[in-house]
């Protein structure tokens, strides 16, 4: 138990080390304010679409899961609940318009891959990967639709834009490159799942003379996407480190908004997922993975998106750092609770 926890918590230490490198680079003047625009464009327009394609088409196989609809439905219900809690708290606490969208996103969505994947494989082994990928697909879809809309709205409020956008302009803002990648990858994943269930089709396709070329192209495309997508998390963490230097360590001091977001992220999100897994009869590795994923830190991409929209990036960056550090305490506690409830 101790060894697996140490392996998983090493992922948290890696995150903070890369953030520290970004901080030092900014302090030395290697990362400057004028570089931040390029970094956000690389992450959002190139890295994230590639990461979506790589993870969904390269790592997720619906055919290997017993009940894909149930496994997709549980994270959807969980995120919808925490999203609603975040929206209600935003109305109650009234955070500044520039940070309102970031506040709700911090409550609702978690770092499912860079921290969540090594955390879960450290705790549950390689069998955790399909469940992590299911959670990632739902989490990413919600973030680049609802989360993107909320943070863009906060950015508009920060810039004093109050007029209503036309449908066309609103759709253009919503249709970001990562969302377009999701709109391509998810139907392809479902199509692949449907075709693999048709044994006669698969047998005929395997006998097709161009089968080898088609599979080679598919694998090469996913591999290329993997290479490009690998820039996202390190570059985002370097960016966060530079933002912390720019805003100072004073930005890490939690106020009422930050405390509320951390409580939702760590307490309400994990409790909601625990309850859903218990009510819907999901036990074993699947429930363990989902509970740990639900309680992971704030998404690194949320910081970059907030910066690109001129929302309150310092608030989201501070939340990401504080929740990442909080994992050192939270994950061992979650494992004890899940063992006591018989979920893992």
KAPE-V800013 format. One record per pair of residues at least 24 apart in sequence whose ideal C-beta (glycine too) atoms are under 10 Angstrom apart, sorted by sequence separation. I is the first residue (numbers start at 1). J is the second residue. If there is no record, write none. Layout:
i: (I	I)
j: (J	J)
This chain:
i: (83	84	112	149	152	269	270	271	297	298	299	300	82	83	110	112	148	149	269	270	297	298	82	83	110	112	113	148	192	268	269	270	297	298	81	82	112	113	148	268	269	296	297	80	82	111	112	146	148	266	267	295	296	297	79	109	110	145	265	266	297	78	79	109	144	145	148	188	265	266	297	79	108	109	112	144	145	148	265	266	295	296	144	265	295	109	110	144	145	265	297	108	109	144	145	296	108	109	143	144	262	292	295	296	143	144	262	295	75	105	109	141	144	145	261	105	108	109	140	141	144	292	295	108	140	143	144	292	295	185	294	105	106	140	141	104	105	108	140	141	292	104	105	291	292	181	291	101	102	105	137	140	141	101	104	105	140	288	291	292	101	103	104	288	291	101	102	137	181	101	102	105	137	100	101	104	288	291	100	101	103	287	288	99	101	102	137	291	292	100	101	102	290	291	59	100	101	178	261	265	287	99	101	257	261	283	287	288	289	75	79	97	98	101	133	287	288	55	74	78	97	98	100	101	258	261	262	265	266	286	287	55	59	80	96	97	98	99	100	257	261	265	283	285	286	71	75	79	83	87	95	97	98	99	244	283	284	285	71	74	75	78	79	82	90	97	98	240	243	255	258	262	266	270	274	283	284	74	75	77	78	96	97	98	239	243	251	258	261	262	265	266	273	277	282	283	51	55	68	72	75	76	79	80	96	251	252	257	261	64	71	72	75	76	79	83	87	97	236	237	240	243	251	255	259	266	267	270	274	278	71	74	75	79	83	86	236	239	240	243	250	251	254	258	262	266	270	274	277	278	64	65	72	73	76	97	235	236	239	252	253	254	258	265	278	64	65	68	72	75	76	80	234	236	237	247	248	251	252	271	277	63	71	75	79	83	233	236	240	246	247	251	252	266	270	274	61	62	65	79	232	233	236	239	246	247	250	251	254	266	270	60	61	65	232	235	236	249	252	253	274	59	60	243	244	247	251	252	59	62	236	243	246	247	60	61	62	232	249	59	60	240	243	244	252	59	60	239	243	244	58	62	242	243	60	240	241	244	55	56	59	60	240	243	244	55	59	239	240	243	56	240	241	55	56	240	55	237	52	56	236	237	240	51	52	55	56	237	52	51	52	48	52	48	49	15	18	48	15	11	14	15	44	14	11	12	15	11	14	44	11	9	11	12	8	11	12	8	10	11	9	10	11	8	9	11	7	8	11	7	8	10	8	9	5	7	8	4	7	8	6	7	8	113	4	5	4	5	114	115	3	4	113	114	4	113	114	4	1	68	111	114	114	178	57	52	53	56	60	68	52	56	60	49	50	51	52	54	57	58	62	178	48	49	50	52	53	56	57	61	62	65	48	49	52	53	56	57	60	63	176	47	48	49	51	52	55	56	62	63	45	46	47	48	49	50	52	53	54	57	61	62	63	44	45	49	52	53	56	57	60	61	62	176	44	45	48	49	52	56	60	63	44	48	52	62	63	43	49	53	57	61	62	49	173	135	158	161	155	159	106	131	135	151	155	158	159	106	134	147	154	155	158	159	107	108	131	148	152	155	156	157	158	103	106	107	131	135	139	147	148	151	152	155	156	157	158	102	103	106	107	110	130	131	134	135	138	139	147	150	151	154	155	156	105	106	107	108	109	130	131	133	134	143	151	152	153	154	155	100	103	104	107	108	127	128	131	132	135	136	139	144	148	151	152	154	155	99	103	106	107	127	128	131	132	135	143	147	151	152	153	154	155	99	102	106	110	127	130	131	134	135	140	143	150	151	152	58	95	104	109	110	124	125	128	129	132	139	151	57	58	95	96	103	107	108	124	128	131	132	135	140	144	148	150	151	154	57	93	95	99	107	123	124	127	131	143	151	154	58	59	93	94	95	57	58	93	124	128	57	58	95	120	123	124	128	151	56	93	95	123	54	55	58	59	90	93	53	54	57	58	89	92	93	120	121	124	53	54	56	57	120	123	54	55	90	119	120	122	53	54	55	58	89	90	50	53	54	89	117	120	52	53	54	116	119	120	50	51	54	55	86	89	119	50	51	53	54	85	86	89	49	50	53	54	116	117	119	120	50	51	52	115	116	119	47	50	51	85	86	115	116	119	49	50	51	85	86	89	116	117	48	49	50	51	52	112	113	116	47	48	50	51	83	112	115	116	46	47	50	51	82	86	110	111	112	114	115	46	47	48	49	82	85	86	110	113	114	115	47	48	85	110	112	115	46	47	109	110	111	114	115	42	46	47	82	110	111	113	114	47	81	82	85	109	110	111	112	113	114	43	44	47	48	81	82	110	111	42	43	47	82	109	110	111	42	43	79	81	82	108	109	111	78	81	82	106	107	108	111	39	43	44	78	80	81	106	109	42	43	79	105	106	109	42	78	79	81	105	108	40	77	78	81	39	40	43	77	78	102	105	106	38	39	42	78	105	106	75	77	78	39	40	74	77	78	39	76	102	105	106	75	101	102	105	74	77	35	36	39	73	74	77	102	35	101	102	74	101	36	74	105	31	35	36	73	99	102	30	31	74	98	101	115	119	123	33	71	73	102	103	106	111	115	122	31	32	36	70	101	102	106	114	31	70	71	98	100	101	102	105	116	120	123	22	26	30	31	70	74	78	82	98	99	100	102	103	106	107	111	115	119	123	21	22	25	26	33	67	74	78	98	99	102	103	106	110	111	22	24	27	31	32	67	97	98	99	102	105	106	18	22	23	26	27	31	67	71	75	78	79	96	97	98	99	100	101	102	123	18	21	22	25	26	70	74	78	96	98	99	103	106	111	115	18	19	20	21	22	23	24	25	26	28	95	98	99	102	106	15	18	19	20	22	23	24	26	27	71	75	14	15	18	19	22	23	26	67	71	75	96	14	17	18	19	21	22	23	25	26	66	74	95	99	124	16	19	20	21	22	23	24	65	123	15	18	19	22	23	14	18	19	22	23	17	19	20	15	16	19	23	51	48	47	48	43	44	47	48	43	43	44	43	44	42	43	40	41	44	45	40	43	44	39	40	43	40	40	41	36	39	40	39	40	37	36	37	36	40	36	19	15	18	8	12	11	12	15	19	19	19	15	16	19	15	16	15	16	15	13	12	13	15	16	11	12	12	13	12	13	11	12	9	12	8	9	12	9	11	9	5	8	9	8	5	5	8	2	5	1	4	1	1	1)
j: (107	108	136	173	176	293	294	295	321	322	323	324	107	108	135	137	173	174	294	295	322	323	108	109	136	138	139	174	218	294	295	296	323	324	108	109	139	140	175	295	296	323	324	108	110	139	140	174	176	294	295	323	324	325	108	138	139	174	294	295	326	108	109	139	174	175	178	218	295	296	327	110	139	140	143	175	176	179	296	297	326	327	176	297	327	142	143	177	178	298	330	142	143	178	179	330	143	144	178	179	297	327	330	331	179	180	298	331	112	142	146	178	181	182	298	143	146	147	178	179	182	330	333	147	179	182	183	331	334	225	334	146	147	181	182	146	147	150	182	183	334	147	148	334	335	225	335	146	147	150	182	185	186	147	150	151	186	334	337	338	148	150	151	335	338	149	150	185	229	150	151	154	186	150	151	154	338	341	151	152	154	338	339	151	153	154	189	343	344	153	154	155	343	344	113	154	155	232	315	319	341	154	156	312	316	338	342	343	344	131	135	153	154	157	189	343	344	112	131	135	154	155	157	158	315	318	319	322	323	343	344	113	117	138	154	155	156	157	158	315	319	323	341	343	344	130	134	138	142	146	154	156	157	158	303	342	343	344	131	134	135	138	139	142	150	157	158	300	303	315	318	322	326	330	334	343	344	135	136	138	139	157	158	159	300	304	312	319	322	323	326	327	334	338	343	344	113	117	130	134	137	138	141	142	158	313	314	319	323	127	134	135	138	139	142	146	150	160	299	300	303	306	314	318	322	329	330	333	337	341	135	138	139	143	147	150	300	303	304	307	314	315	318	322	326	330	334	338	341	342	129	130	137	138	141	162	300	301	304	317	318	319	323	330	343	130	131	134	138	141	142	146	300	302	303	313	314	317	318	337	343	130	138	142	146	150	300	303	307	313	314	318	319	333	337	341	129	130	133	147	300	301	304	307	314	315	318	319	322	334	338	129	130	134	301	304	305	318	321	322	343	129	130	313	314	317	321	322	130	133	307	314	317	318	132	133	134	304	321	132	133	313	316	317	325	133	134	313	317	318	133	137	317	318	136	316	317	320	132	133	136	137	317	320	321	133	137	317	318	321	136	320	321	136	137	321	137	320	136	140	320	321	324	136	137	140	141	324	140	140	141	140	144	143	144	111	114	144	114	111	114	115	144	115	114	115	118	115	118	148	116	115	117	118	115	118	119	116	118	119	118	119	120	118	119	121	118	119	122	119	120	122	121	122	119	121	122	119	122	123	122	123	124	229	121	122	122	123	232	233	122	123	232	233	124	233	234	125	123	190	233	236	237	301	181	177	178	181	185	193	178	182	186	176	177	178	179	181	184	185	189	305	176	177	178	180	181	184	185	189	190	193	177	178	181	182	185	186	189	192	305	177	178	179	181	182	185	186	192	193	176	177	178	179	180	181	183	184	185	188	192	193	194	176	177	181	184	185	188	189	192	193	194	308	177	178	181	182	185	189	193	196	178	182	186	196	197	178	184	188	192	196	197	185	309	273	306	310	305	309	257	282	286	302	306	309	310	258	286	299	306	307	310	311	260	261	284	301	305	308	309	310	311	257	260	261	285	289	293	301	302	305	306	309	310	311	312	257	258	261	262	265	285	286	289	290	293	294	302	305	306	309	310	311	261	262	263	264	265	286	287	289	290	299	307	308	309	310	311	257	260	261	264	265	284	285	288	289	292	293	296	301	305	308	309	311	312	257	261	264	265	285	286	289	290	293	301	305	309	310	311	312	313	258	261	265	269	286	289	290	293	294	299	302	309	310	311	218	255	264	269	270	284	285	288	289	292	299	311	218	219	256	257	264	268	269	285	289	292	293	296	301	305	309	311	312	315	219	255	257	261	269	285	286	289	293	305	313	316	221	222	256	257	258	221	222	257	288	292	222	223	260	285	288	289	293	316	222	259	261	289	221	222	225	226	257	260	221	222	225	226	257	260	261	288	289	292	222	223	225	226	289	292	224	225	260	289	290	292	224	225	226	229	260	261	222	225	226	261	289	292	225	226	227	289	292	293	224	225	228	229	260	263	293	225	226	228	229	260	261	264	225	226	229	230	292	293	295	296	227	228	229	292	293	296	225	228	229	263	264	293	294	297	228	229	230	264	265	268	295	296	228	229	230	231	232	292	293	296	228	229	231	232	264	293	296	297	228	229	232	233	264	268	292	293	294	296	297	229	230	231	232	265	268	269	293	296	297	298	231	232	269	294	296	299	231	232	294	295	296	299	300	228	232	233	268	296	297	299	300	234	268	269	272	296	297	298	299	300	301	231	232	235	236	269	270	298	299	231	232	236	271	298	299	300	232	233	269	271	272	298	299	301	269	272	273	297	298	299	302	231	235	236	270	272	273	298	301	235	236	272	298	299	302	236	272	273	275	299	302	235	272	273	276	235	236	239	273	274	298	301	302	235	236	239	275	302	303	273	275	276	238	239	273	276	277	239	276	302	305	306	276	302	303	306	276	279	238	239	242	276	277	280	305	239	305	306	279	306	242	280	311	238	242	243	280	306	309	238	239	282	306	309	323	327	331	242	280	282	311	312	315	320	324	331	241	242	246	280	311	312	316	324	242	281	282	309	311	312	313	316	327	331	334	234	238	242	243	282	286	290	294	310	311	312	314	315	318	319	323	327	331	335	234	235	238	239	246	280	287	291	311	312	315	316	319	323	324	236	238	241	245	246	281	311	312	313	316	319	320	233	237	238	241	242	246	282	286	290	293	294	311	312	313	314	315	316	317	338	234	237	238	241	242	286	290	294	312	314	315	319	322	327	331	235	236	237	238	239	240	241	242	243	245	312	315	316	319	323	233	236	237	238	240	241	242	244	245	289	293	233	234	237	238	241	242	245	286	290	294	315	234	237	238	239	241	242	243	245	246	286	294	315	319	344	237	240	241	242	243	244	245	286	344	237	240	241	244	245	237	241	242	245	246	241	243	244	240	241	244	249	301	301	301	304	300	301	304	305	301	303	304	304	305	304	305	303	304	307	308	304	307	308	304	305	308	306	307	308	304	307	308	308	309	307	307	308	308	313	313	300	297	300	292	296	296	297	300	317	320	321	320	321	324	321	324	324	325	325	324	324	325	327	328	324	325	326	327	327	328	327	328	327	330	327	328	331	329	331	331	328	331	332	332	331	332	335	332	335	332	335	335	336	339)
